[in-house]
Amino acid sequence: MVRSCALVRVAAATLLAAVATAGVAEELRGPVTNLPMPRFVSLKAAEGNARRGPSLSHRIDWVFKHRAMPLEVTGEYGHWRRVRDRDGAGGWMHYSLLSGARTVIVAEDMTTLRMKPEIGAAVVAHAEAGVVARLGDCTLDWCRISADGRRGWAPKAALWGVEPGEIRD
C-alpha cells in the first residue's frame, strides 16, 4: 500500500509539472554560446567553406560566395556552427567566418519598399528576388531593410532571414 501511494504521488507530481509548463514554449539554446537556436547570422567573409563535419579534416560540401549572405545556425560544436541557407544547403563553418550582423534575402520578386510600415504608405523602391539587404527594425508584419543606398519597409513575409514573430528595435 505504501508503494502504491508513493507511485501515485510521483505520477501526480509529474502531471502537475507537465500542466505547469504546458503552453510555455521553451527556447532552445546553443550548448556552446548559450544563444538562441536556431538563429540567423551572416557570412563575414567573401567566401566560406561549409564542411561535412565540424573540423578542417572534413571535406567541403558547399562554398558560399556572397559576403553578408544570411545563414541560419542550427547547431554548435566547439568553434564550429552548422548553418544552412534559404534553400537548405549548408554544413559546418568555423565561427570566425560568421557575423552577428543581420541581413535578409528578398524572397519575392519586385517586393515593394515603403516609406512607413503601412500598406498605404508611399512606395520608395522595389527590390528584386535574391537581393541581400541589411536588416533594421522589425514590427510584427514589417521590416526596415537597406540595400544599394535604398531603404524602406518591406513585408516580413517577403524576406528570408528573419523569424515571423521577431520584433527588432
C-alpha positions in Angstrom: 0.0 0.0 0.0 2.8 2.4 0.9 4.5 1.7 -2.5 1.3 2.4 -4.5 0.8 5.7 -2.6 4.3 6.7 -3.5 3.7 5.9 -7.1 0.5 7.9 -7.1 2.4 10.9 -5.6 5.1 10.6 -8.2 2.6 10.4 -11.0 0.7 13.4 -9.6 3.8 15.4 -9.3 4.8 14.6 -12.9 1.3 15.5 -14.1 1.4 18.8 -12.1 4.8 19.7 -13.6 3.5 18.9 -17.1 0.4 21.1 -16.6 2.5 23.9 -15.2 4.8 24.0 -18.2 2.2 23.4 -20.8 1.8 26.3 -23.2 5.2 27.7 -22.2 7.5 27.4 -25.3 10.9 26.6 -24.0 13.5 28.4 -26.1 16.4 26.2 -27.2 19.9 27.5 -26.5 23.2 26.6 -28.1 25.4 24.4 -25.9 28.5 26.4 -26.7 27.3 30.1 -26.9 24.0 29.8 -25.0 22.5 31.9 -27.8 19.0 31.1 -29.1 18.8 28.2 -31.6 18.0 28.4 -34.4 19.2 31.9 -35.1 20.3 34.0 -38.1 23.8 35.3 -38.8 25.5 36.5 -41.9 28.6 35.5 -43.8 31.5 37.7 -42.8 33.9 36.7 -45.5 33.6 37.0 -49.3 33.8 33.2 -49.4 33.2 30.5 -46.8 33.5 26.7 -46.9 30.7 24.6 -45.5 32.1 21.2 -44.4 30.5 17.8 -43.8 31.6 17.9 -40.1 33.0 20.3 -37.5 36.7 20.2 -38.3 39.2 21.1 -41.1 39.6 17.4 -41.8 36.1 17.0 -43.1 35.5 17.5 -46.8 34.0 20.7 -48.2 30.4 20.2 -49.3 29.5 23.7 -50.2 31.2 27.1 -50.8 29.2 30.2 -50.0 30.4 33.1 -52.2 28.4 36.1 -51.2 29.5 38.4 -48.4 26.7 39.3 -45.9 24.5 36.3 -47.1 22.1 35.4 -44.3 22.5 31.9 -42.8 20.6 30.1 -40.2 22.6 28.5 -37.3 21.1 25.1 -36.5 24.0 23.5 -34.5 27.1 24.3 -32.5 30.2 22.2 -31.7 33.3 24.0 -30.2 34.3 26.7 -32.7 32.1 25.3 -35.4 28.5 26.2 -36.4 26.2 24.2 -38.5 24.5 26.6 -40.9 22.0 26.4 -43.8 20.9 28.9 -46.5 17.4 29.6 -47.6 17.5 26.6 -49.9 18.6 24.2 -47.2 22.2 23.9 -48.4 25.0 24.2 -45.9 27.2 22.4 -43.5 29.7 23.2 -40.7 31.5 26.6 -40.8 34.2 28.0 -38.5 32.6 30.7 -36.3 35.2 33.3 -37.5 33.6 33.3 -40.9 30.2 34.4 -39.5 29.0 37.7 -38.2 26.1 38.6 -35.9 25.2 41.5 -38.3 21.7 40.7 -39.5 20.9 40.6 -43.2 18.0 39.2 -45.2 17.3 37.9 -48.7 14.4 39.3 -50.6 12.3 36.2 -51.4 9.6 37.7 -53.5 10.4 39.4 -56.8 9.7 43.1 -57.1 9.0 43.5 -53.4 7.6 47.0 -52.7 9.6 49.0 -50.2 7.5 51.7 -48.4 8.2 54.9 -46.5 6.4 53.6 -43.4 5.3 50.1 -42.3 1.8 50.5 -43.7 0.2 49.1 -46.8 -0.9 52.5 -48.0 2.4 54.3 -47.4 4.3 55.8 -50.2 6.5 53.5 -52.3 10.2 54.3 -52.2 11.6 51.4 -54.2 11.2 47.9 -55.5 13.6 45.0 -54.6 14.2 42.0 -56.9 14.2 38.5 -55.5 17.7 37.5 -54.3 18.8 40.9 -53.1 20.8 40.7 -49.9 19.8 43.6 -47.6 20.8 44.8 -44.1 18.0 44.2 -41.6 16.9 47.1 -39.4 13.9 47.4 -37.2 11.0 45.0 -37.5 7.4 45.2 -36.3 5.1 42.2 -36.3 4.5 42.3 -40.1 7.1 44.7 -41.5 11.0 45.0 -41.5 13.1 48.0 -42.5 15.8 47.0 -44.9 18.5 48.8 -46.8 20.5 47.8 -49.9 22.4 49.7 -52.6 21.7 53.1 -50.9 17.9 52.5 -50.8 15.9 51.8 -47.7 12.3 51.2 -46.8 9.8 48.9 -45.1 9.2 45.5 -46.6 6.5 42.9 -45.7 8.2 40.4 -43.4 6.6 37.6 -45.4 8.7 38.6 -48.4 12.0 38.2 -46.6 14.2 35.2 -45.6 16.5 35.7 -42.6 14.0 36.9 -40.0 11.6 34.9 -37.9 7.8 35.5 -38.4 7.3 36.7 -34.8 10.6 38.6 -34.4 10.4 42.2 -33.3 13.5 44.4 -33.6 14.0 48.0 -32.3 
